[in-house]
Amino acid sequence: MATDTAHTDSARPMRADARRNYERLLAEARTAFTERGTDTSLEDIARRAGVGIGTLYRHFPNRTALMGAVFQGEVDALLARARELGDAPQPCAALVEWLRAIITHASTYRGLSRALMAAPADESSGLARCSRPMREAGEVLLSRAQRSGAVRPDVDIRDLMQLTNGIALAAEESPDDPELADRLLTLTLTGLKAGR
């Protein structure tokens, strides 16, 4: 997503000025999404980056494309963590650790959980391109936990990812209760366990 060619019509690399604009837009969007939420004004992001709104739209045709590019680094880190946990001796604990990491990531940006919950509806969006590899990585961890007998066989990764985003959204809406996300995740995992 954050490649030189992902947001241009041709396969040639960006000019130096276009690359600078792209990087400034990403930096300003990351700051804005952290401070004011993912529904912050795109015009404001462009202005703070020192470019016009047309330049923003040339690089990122819509809000979800910009969000996908901003979050790609964190998604890459979560995918790397899933690969590390793929050989963990306790498959269920590995799954739980990864889900906690997702909640922490989603909680960094106000509005991200809501956007991620809607992402599966539009498979072509920038967020769906982030969500798809996350689902695939989660499926590997979930399958290991299911094969170990720790998680019910009827649990689906799509449902689990939606629950995770729902927990992050609930935590976002209750900033005065820092333990809420962990309590809700624990409650969810109680329902996932096999042999109930």
Phi and psi in degrees as a GROMACS rama.xvg file:
@    title "Ramachandran Plot"
@    xaxis  label "Phi"
@    yaxis  label "Psi"
@TYPE xy
-95.1077  29.9388  ALA-2
-86.3237  166.774  THR-3
-63.8817  -26.7242  ASP-4
-106.183  -5.25665  THR-5
-66.277  -27.1538  ALA-6
-119.325  18.9676  HIS-7
-119.991  161.16  THR-8
-78.3631  -21.861  ASP-9
-113.966  174.485  SER-10
-91.5878  4.94384  ALA-11
-83.821  151.977  ARG-12
-65.9504  158.675  PRO-13
-70.7231  149.858  MET-14
-66.9401  161.831  ARG-15
-60.7188  -41.2289  ALA-16
-68.383  -36.891  ASP-17
-66.3179  -39.646  ALA-18
-62.6382  -43.0101  ARG-19
-61.6431  -44.4284  ARG-20
-60.8971  -43.9126  ASN-21
-59.0209  -48.4515  TYR-22
-64.9725  -40.5143  GLU-23
-64.657  -41.2801  ARG-24
-61.587  -43.9045  LEU-25
-61.9159  -44.3983  LEU-26
-63.7142  -45.1647  ALA-27
-67.58  -38.2249  GLU-28
-64.9609  -42.2711  ALA-29
-59.6522  -45.3323  ARG-30
-63.8496  -46.5216  THR-31
-63.8967  -42.906  ALA-32
-65.0884  -34.8833  PHE-33
-71.0381  -45.684  THR-34
-81.2873  -38.9661  GLU-35
-120.42  -7.24022  ARG-36
102.47  165.226  GLY-37
-74.901  -9.06052  THR-38
-96.3512  13.2211  ASP-39
-59.0859  156.197  THR-40
-64.6747  127.364  SER-41
-67.4671  -33.2314  LEU-42
-60.9081  -40.5832  GLU-43
-65.3821  -40.6196  ASP-44
-61.8674  -45.9381  ILE-45
-61.2648  -45.8124  ALA-46
-59.8388  -46.4996  ARG-47
-64.8359  -28.5864  ARG-48
-81.6466  -7.40678  ALA-49
78.8988  25.8311  GLY-50
-130.276  167.267  VAL-51
-82.5338  163.589  GLY-52
-62.9873  -30.7117  ILE-53
-62.1775  -37.9012  GLY-54
-65.0089  -42.4543  THR-55
-58.0839  -47.7073  LEU-56
-70.1458  -25.0471  TYR-57
-66.4946  -36.9072  ARG-58
-83.1674  -38.104  HIS-59
-133.568  101.768  PHE-60
-63.3788  -16.6563  PRO-61
-158.446  173.554  ASN-62
-59.3967  -42.575  ARG-63
-67.1938  -31.0501  THR-64
-66.0131  -41.1668  ALA-65
-65.4336  -44.6148  LEU-66
-61.364  -43.7098  MET-67
-59.5443  -41.9773  GLY-68
-67.3922  -40.4372  ALA-69
-62.8181  -42.0859  VAL-70
-87.9398  -4.77772  PHE-71
-58.5604  -39.6312  GLN-72
-61.1288  -44.0164  GLY-73
-68.024  -37.7313  GLU-74
-62.4958  -43.3813  VAL-75
-58.4666  -40.7284  ASP-76
-66.2026  -39.9628  ALA-77
-66.7649  -36.7432  LEU-78
-67.3812  -40.1744  LEU-79
-63.1948  -40.7509  ALA-80
-63.9449  -39.178  ARG-81
-61.5551  -40.9224  ALA-82
-63.7918  -41.4419  ARG-83
-61.2967  -40.0173  GLU-84
-78.3274  -10.0677  LEU-85
-61.626  -21.0337  GLY-86
-112.81  12.0097  ASP-87
-61.5211  144.111  ALA-88
-66.249  -25.1048  PRO-89
-115.007  96.1952  GLN-90
-57.2857  -38.5991  PRO-91
-68.5177  -42.5829  CYS-92
-63.1332  -35.7925  ALA-93
-64.7707  -43.8376  ALA-94
-60.7609  -45.7403  LEU-95
-62.2701  -43.687  VAL-96
-60.2959  -41.1541  GLU-97
-68.1947  -41.6174  TRP-98
-62.7925  -39.1606  LEU-99
-61.7946  -39.9996  ARG-100
-63.9848  -37.5976  ALA-101
-64.2508  -44.5026  ILE-102
-62.0387  -42.0241  ILE-103
-61.6088  -44.3687  THR-104
-61.3956  -49.6202  HIS-105
-63.6949  -29.7354  ALA-106
-75.4161  -14.5531  SER-107
-67.9778  -33.4527  THR-108
-117.117  114.693  TYR-109
-61.5521  127.835  ARG-110
95.757  -12.1858  GLY-111
-64.8579  -41.6674  LEU-112
-60.0028  -43.7599  SER-113
-62.3947  -43.5485  ARG-114
-64.8156  -40.3403  ALA-115
-66.6454  -33.9704  LEU-116
-65.9294  -30.63  MET-117
-87.383  -17.1036  ALA-118
-56.7661  -40.9778  ALA-119
-59.8179  -20.7412  PRO-120
-69.213  -25.1876  ALA-121
-123.686  91.2774  ASP-122
-65.6495  -15.0115  GLU-123
-93.3312  -4.88069  SER-124
-74.4577  160.575  SER-125
-59.4165  -36.8545  GLY-126
-71.0871  -34.6294  LEU-127
-65.1195  -34.6931  ALA-128
-67.6905  -23.3115  ARG-129
-82.4748  -39.2572  CYS-130
-68.0112  -38.2779  SER-131
-58.872  -52.6669  ARG-132
-64.9645  -29.4563  PRO-133
-65.7928  -43.1669  MET-134
-61.2385  -43.137  ARG-135
-63.0805  -42.5829  GLU-136
-65.7624  -41.6234  ALA-137
-64.8014  -35.3668  GLY-138
-61.7187  -39.2289  GLU-139
-62.5933  -47.4921  VAL-140
-66.5187  -41.8177  LEU-141
-63.6685  -44.4014  LEU-142
-60.5184  -40.8737  SER-143
-61.8932  -43.54  ARG-144
-65.8834  -35.9287  ALA-145
-69.2261  -43.7899  GLN-146
-63.6281  -29.1583  ARG-147
-75.5834  -11.4849  SER-148
88.6634  3.57981  GLY-149
-85.29  -22.4795  ALA-150
-125.431  140.217  VAL-151
-55.8265  143.501  ARG-152
-71.2901  -17.2177  PRO-153
-90.385  4.77409  ASP-154
-76.0696  131.521  VAL-155
-108.57  140.47  ASP-156
-63.8312  -35.2888  ILE-157
-62.2665  -44.2955  ARG-158
-64.507  -40.9147  ASP-159
-65.069  -39.4395  LEU-160
-67.4078  -38.9915  MET-161
-65.1815  -40.8913  GLN-162
-61.2791  -42.1588  LEU-163
-61.8192  -44.8963  THR-164
-64.7798  -37.1243  ASN-165
-63.0164  -38.8872  GLY-166
-65.3841  -43.912  ILE-167
-62.7708  -38.6039  ALA-168
-65.1673  -43.3511  LEU-169
-61.638  -40.6955  ALA-170
-66.4908  -38.2084  ALA-171
-62.086  -37.5878  GLU-172
-78.6221  -10.7413  GLU-173
-127.53  63.7038  SER-174
-64.3748  -17.468  PRO-175
-82.5952  -0.351327  ASP-176
-124.107  80.7229  ASP-177
-65.0567  -16.4692  PRO-178
-91.9572  -4.23443  GLU-179
-58.6393  -47.7599  LEU-180
-58.0435  -43.8344  ALA-181
-66.9505  -40.385  ASP-182
-63.2011  -43.2044  ARG-183
-67.5411  -38.6435  LEU-184
-64.7725  -42.3139  LEU-185
-60.942  -43.5106  THR-186
-63.072  -41.5361  LEU-187
-62.6291  -45.0248  THR-188
-67.0642  -28.2143  LEU-189
-60.8775  -37.146  THR-190
-75.987  -17.7042  GLY-191
-84.0996  -22.007  LEU-192
-66.1712  144.198  LYS-193
-75.0597  160.143  ALA-194
79.7448  17.5  GLY-195
